[in-house]
Amino acid sequence: MDRASVTARLSSRVAIRALVALCWCLLLAGCAATSAQRGTGDLGIVIERADGRVAIVETTARRILAKVEGLGDLSHASAVFSRDGRYAYVFGRDGGLTKVDLLGARIVKRVMQAGNSIGGAISQDGRLVVAQNYDPGGIKVFDAVTLELLAEVPTGSKVVGLVDLPGNRFAYSLFDKGEIWVTDLADPRRPHTRRFPAGMHPYDGLVTPDGRYYLAGLFGEDGVALLDTWQIDKGVRKILENYGRGEEKLPVFKMPHLRGWAIAGRHAYLPAIGRREVLVVDTERWQETRRIPVKGQPVFVMARPDGRQVWVNFAFPDNGWVQVIDTLTGQVVQTLQPGKAILHMEFTPRGEQVWLSARDDHAVVIYDTQTFARLDSLPLQSPSGIFFASRAARIGF
């Protein structure tokens, strides 16, 4: 064998060995990458409202993982999640819609879609993100992957109380027109909308956990508008005609929020407008069964996932307090003072913890819901909304 042949064989062996070594390196790198991967079921975001920023948090270790800047005016921000829990869609007061990657801790895309927006929803199949707008009103429908605008439904009114319904439908209320609209987005480029009279100035709405009943609270008159979406042809009926401010028009320090799934078992727990009460409503007969006195004017009335407790926060000047109602007895069983300006609450997916934003203390405080022990505090600037990715699997969140 000549020298050239020997050299060629040696070069070939070296090349093969180098290729094998490279394959091993790639395999090991892939294993390392796989070991670093994680799910999103225990992740969430906290709105840092004064800084146009969101913090990505983990509930298992109770820690801040990252912060994402550049989300605009978040003074009244809310969020929904993709069905895999990886992406948060944040709706800002300035009309911005921002898609945030929780694993990559980055903005995927941001669009300015209105002049003033206060919330949104995601469709049952996860393909559509819908924004509700104050200015110029109406709703806008976006592709959840690209944020391409697919459709717009003008209303000529501020839109509030937008929720997702089964069948890629959405229910929402028109504050100025006193109506409830249901838009079918089975074909997202050709929305089909039905309109129903609701009452004076609906201010917020919720849907029951099964997606059947849509309720809109009325600010301009006492009562609640109820729409059975399984029997939509029956239209809206008014329930709880003594619900609201009553004959004595009491001052309202902050508009209460209905959205939050204040449904526990067969009862709904609603904040009484301008009153220091929580109303308990039988959801089979849709009649008031009792009123529970509380420390202040309720803002959020939220049921723990198992329905055994309802947590209540309050408008100023009582917004440093939180009370807990035992749904078995119907009594307030705990009164806490977690911090200054408690704006929002969020339960971990199975309800063993509750996270509360203390805006003026620049902290999120975390409590054990069984013992009411304070577990932790996370430093965050002017926190407001807390949203966990587990919302992705729930109707109306």
N, C-alpha and C positions, 0 to 999 in steps of 0.2 A: 504494500500500500504506500503510495507516494505521500510526501509531506503535505501537499495541498488537501488530500482526502482526510488525513488525520486532523488537520486544523479545522476542516469543515465539520467533522464529527464532534470535536471538542466544543466548537462554537454552538452547535445544535444542542448539546447537552447543557451547556451553560444557559442557553435561551430557555430550555424546558424547565430547568431548575428555577430560573428567575420568574417564569410564568407561574409555576406552582407556588412559589413564595408570595407572588402578588395575589393569587387566588386566596391563599390562607389569610393574608392581610385583609383582603376585602371581606372574607367570611367573618373574621374576628371583629372587624369594624361593624359589620351588619349585626353581629350578636350584641355588641356594645350599644348600638343604636336601639336595638330591640329592647334591651334591658332598661334603657332610658325613657322608653315610651310610657305613656300613662293614659288613663281614661279621664273623662271630664265630669263624672257623676258627682264628685265632691268639690267642684269648682264653682265659682260665681264671680260677680263683680260688685263693687261698691262705688257709687257715684261720689266723686269729690267735686261738689257742685260749684265752688268758687273758682276752681282752677281749670275747668274744662278737661277733666282727667278722670279715668276710671282705674281702680285698683283691682287686680285679679287676685282672688283669695281662694284658699283651700280650707274646707271645713274640718277635715280629719285631723290635721295638725294645728288648726287654728292659726294660720299664718298668711302673710301677704307674699305672693309669689312675684308680682311685677306690677308696674304701672304703665298705662298707655296715655300719652298726651294728645292734645289737638282735637278734642271732640266738640269744641265750641261752647255755646251757652247751655249749661246743664242745670239751670236753676229750677227746672221742673222736668227732670228727665226720667224716662222709664226704659225698660228693655225686655225683649223676648229672645228666645234661643232657637237655634236650628235643631232639628229633631235628633241629631247625634250629639247635641250639647257642646259642640266645638265652637260655634260662633254665637256671639251676642250681637243683636241688632239694637242699637241705642238711639232713641228718639229724643232730640234736644229741643229746647225752647226756641232756638233760632231757626227751626225748620230743618235742621240737619238730620240725616239718617246715616249712621255710621256702623259698618260691619267690622267687628273686632274678633280676631283670632285669639281664643283663650290659650291655646297651646303655644302659638308663636309670639304672643304678647305684642301684637301689632295691629294697626288698622289695615284691613284688606281693601276697603273702599269707603268713600264718604261722598254723599250727594246732598246738595242743598235743594230740598224738594218743596219747601213752603216758607212762608214768612214767620209762622208761629205754629209749633206742633207740640202736643202734650202726651202723645202716646201712640201705641200701635199694637198689632197682633200678627200672628203667623198662622198660616192655613193648616188644616188637619194633615195634609200630606207633606207639609214642610216646604212646598215649592214657592209659596207666595208670602211676601211681607207687605202688610198694609199699614199705612200711616193715617192717623186721624189729625185733622188740622183745624186750628182756630182761624188762621189767616192764610189763605183766603177762604177757608172752610173746605168741606168735602173730604173725600178719602182718595189716596193714591195707592196703586197696586204695583209692586215691584217683584221682579224675579229674584228669588232668595240667593241665587248663586252670583249673579252679575250685577244686581241692583238696577237692571234695565227697567225703565218705566213701561209697564204693560197697559195700564188703563187708569182713568181718573173718573170719579163720580162726583160732579159738582153738587153742592147742597144749598148754597146761598145761606149758610148758617154755620156757626161754630159746631164742631163735632166733638162729642164726649162719649165715654162709656163704650168704646169699641171693643168687641170680644169676638173670638173665633167660635164658630159653630160646626158641628159635624157636616160633612158634605161640601167642604170648602166654601161655606157661607160665613158671612160676618154680620153681626147685629151692632147697631150704634144709634145714638140719640142726637137729635138736633136741638141744641139749647135755645136758639132763637125762634125756631118754628114749632117747637113743642111736639115733635114727632119721633117715632122709632122707625128706622129703615133697616131692612134686611137685604143684603146684596149677595147674590149667588155668583160665585166666580168659578164655576165648573169649566167655563171657557173664559179664562182671565182677560182676554182681549175684547170680550163682549159681555160686560157685566149686566146682570138682570136684577133689578131692584124693586122691592115692594115697600109701600109706605103705609104707616099706621098712625093715627092720632094718639098722642100720649098724655098730654097735659101741659101745664105751664112750666117752662124752664127745667127740663130734665138736666141734672147736673152731673150724673155719673151712672154707671150701670154695671151689672154683674150677670154672669150666667151660672146656673147650678152645675155641680160637678159632672152630671150626666149630659150636659149640653142641652137640656130640654127647655128650661125656663129662663127667660131674659127679664131682668128687673131693672127699671130705671127710677131712681129717686127724683122727686119733683121739688124744686126749690121755690117755685112760684105759687104752689098750693100744697095743702096737706095730702099725703097719699103716695102710693107707689104704682107705677104702670107695670103691668105684668103681661108678657107675651109667651104663650105656649108654642114653641117652635115646632113641636110635633103635630100641632093642630093649628097651623098658622092662619087658616081661613077664618077661624073664630075671632081673630083680631086681638086687640089689647083690651084688657079689663083693669079697672082701678081697684086696688086693694089697700088696706090699712089707711082708711080715710082719716084717722086721727093721728097718723104719723106725720111728724114735721114740727113746725114751730107752734102750731095750735093757734087759738084765738089771740093769745098774748104773743105778739111778734117779738121774740127775744133776739138780742144781737147775736150774730154768728161771727165768731172770731176767726174761724178757718173752716172752709168747706170740708165736710167729711168725705171719706172715700168709701165707696161700696166695694170696689174691686179688691179682692183679697181672699175670696172664698170663705166668707164668714158663715159657712154651712157646716153644722155638726149634727150628724145623725139626721133626724127628721125636722130639725129646727134651723132657722136662719137667725143670725144675730146682727142687728142693724144699728148704726149710730143714729140717735135721734137728733135732728137738726136743731142746733141752738140750745139743746137741753142736756142736762147731766144724767142721761139715761141711755141704756142699751135695750132695744126692743127685741123680744123673742117671738118668733113667728113660726107657726106650724106650717111646714112646707107641703103637707098633703091637702089641708083645707085653706091655706094661705090666710090664716087669721092670727091676730096677735094673741098670745097666751099670757104674757107678763111683761113687766118693765123692771129692769135691774138698775137701781141707783148706782152711779159711779162718781168718781172724784171731780170730773170736769166734762167739757164738751168732747165727746169722742171724735177722733179723726179716723184712725184705722181700728177696725174690730176684726181680728184675725183668729181663725180656729187652728189649733195645733193639728197636724195631719191625722191623728187618731180621733179627733173630735172631742176629746175629754176636757180640754181647756180652751178658753177664748181669752186672748190677750188684747188689751185696749190701751191705746195711747191718746193723748189729749191735746186740744188747742191751747194756745196761750191764754191765761197765765199759768195753766197747770201742766205745761208741756215738759216738765221735768219728772213727771210721774208716769208709772205704768201699773195697771191693775190686771189681775188674773181672775177670771170667772170659772168656777167648776161647773161644767154643764150637767153633771148629775144632780147637784143640789140647787143650781141656779143662783149661787151666792158668790160674792167676791171673797176669794180665799187668800189673796196675797196682794199687798201694795208695796211697790218698789220705787225707789228713787235712783234710777241708773245714772243720770247725768243731766246736763243742760240741753234743752231743746231736742227731745226724742222725736225724730221725724219719721222713722220707718222701722219696721220689724220684719224679720224673715226667719222661718224655721228651717233647720236642717232637714234633709229629705224625710227622715223618719221621726223627727220631732223631739229628739232628746236634748237639743239645744235651741235657743233663740238668740239671734243676733240683733242688736238694736243700735241705730245710729244716733249718737249724741253730738249734734252738730257743733254746739258752742263749746264743747269740751274737746273737739277735734279728735274724736275716738269712736270706735265701734266696740261696744261692750257685749260680752257673751255670757249667757246664763244657762244653768242646768234647769230644765223645765220640771224636773221631779222634786229637786231639793230647793230650788230657787237660789242656789249658791252662785255667786259671781265667779266665773271660771277664768276669764281673760279679758284683756283690753288691747285693741290694735290701734296704733296711732295713725290717724288719717285726717286730712285737712277738710273741714266742713263737710262731713259725710252726710248724705241724704239717703237716696234709694239703695236698698240691698237686694240683689237678685241672684238666686242660685240656679245653676244649669238644670237642676232637677225639674224646674218649671217646664222644660221641653216636653215632658210626658203628660202634662196636665191640661185639660180643657180650660179656657178662660184665663190662662196665665201668660 
